[in-house]
């Protein structure tokens, strides 16, 4: 049984057990899910661009034809070598497709399932956490420390340095989605090419987005239980073309950061934990940390994760689902349940 927590995933994927050939990569951070699935596939085959080595299948296709997975898994590539199957989970259940594959493990074939938020008791997750030859890998949004490490890696690879205030502000602006974080960092280092050091002006010019600031204010209002401020921010967000995915991701990341920090406050600090913030954002974070307990934050995380999953299933209802999730958080904060 292999259930890999999000903070353990990089270490696990650096040297996965050789007997594992079925991976479920899931979580609310779609960009991180894709990045980790791609990493597994890149290790599994010599050339992911070769259609004889890598086959991509939709989850709904498997649901309609469960026998296809065993056929694909046991197919020998035209020129020999290893093979991988990349499955994108969609709306229909396709657990039945894995019974023949788990009963008779394929040779030199890796199967990767890319999924969104998956409940703990979902059949697909239960299967991959239970089977000896499978692993279920969580992908939660990056913490502030994760983002800082990504910044250091990207900036260092470009032979640049970054000013402390620029880095602190950049950390506060990124983290809603791993792929979008990498994309913003790539644009930033390209913009600052030849400057030697990335400054706050570089970050403000390339990364800072007013819609992100408004989303952050909406999240803060929700966790403060400030109904008037939340209503004003949500009206502003949905009056334009703002991304409700980004709003939900920002709220979920904030709840996860609070939950980790609250755990550390209750149990003592752990390696890799802690919040890296500055100025007003740090003050807001500490205020929320004092007001919310671990159980109430756990419920908030469940509410937001369900909002992310529901918005994926019903994108037309995305704005309403995002607003409902944040209003639920605000009502919890206002009722003082969070402070008990």
C-alpha angles and dihedrals in degrees: 000000000000121000108167118201117222094250090051096049100090092051091046094049092048089067113007120186109270094231094062115096102153119070129182109196110188145153146104095284100082093183093054090046090054093045093052093043089052090050092054092048092048090056093044099057137031096231119018089191091065108096089205090060100037124040121186118205131179117233091234090055090056092046089057094043110025093170091064093078094060090045092052094042093054096043113112113225115250093249097030126246133101128332137203135194119207114198123192110207112226132166104305127073115247103173091122089068091069099057096084092040094052091043092054110022113219121240119248094348128124122197120203124187116199112202141161126232108337122192118238093246096044111128094235093052093043090052095050094045092049103045119086093221095048137074132198112208121196120216113196122171115280119271121230089260091052090051092048090053092049090051092051091049096048095042092046092049088055091051091244135124127215130220114243094241091048091050093048092050092045090053089055092052101048138058106076092111129005096225093047089048091054091045092053091048091050090053091047097052090045091052092048094045110140094013094100093215130045110229134195089260090059091051094046091049097050112021109025111097121184090217089059090053092051090048089052090051090051091052092049091049091051094051090045092051089235102155097181094050092045092050091050094048094047091050089051093048098048094041087071135037095280119152114249088196088063091048093052092043092051091050093046093049091050091051092048092049090050092047092052093046092047090050090052092047090052098041105025128263121308132199112278094014131117140078122271109201142132143214119341094356091058091050091052091048092051091048091054091045090057093046101046129064127211094254093050091047089050089056090047091053090051091050093051095042089052089049090054092048094046092048089053091053095043108027092170088063092045098110092048092047092049092049092048092051093051092045089053089054091048093050090051091051093046093049088057090233086128092060097053 
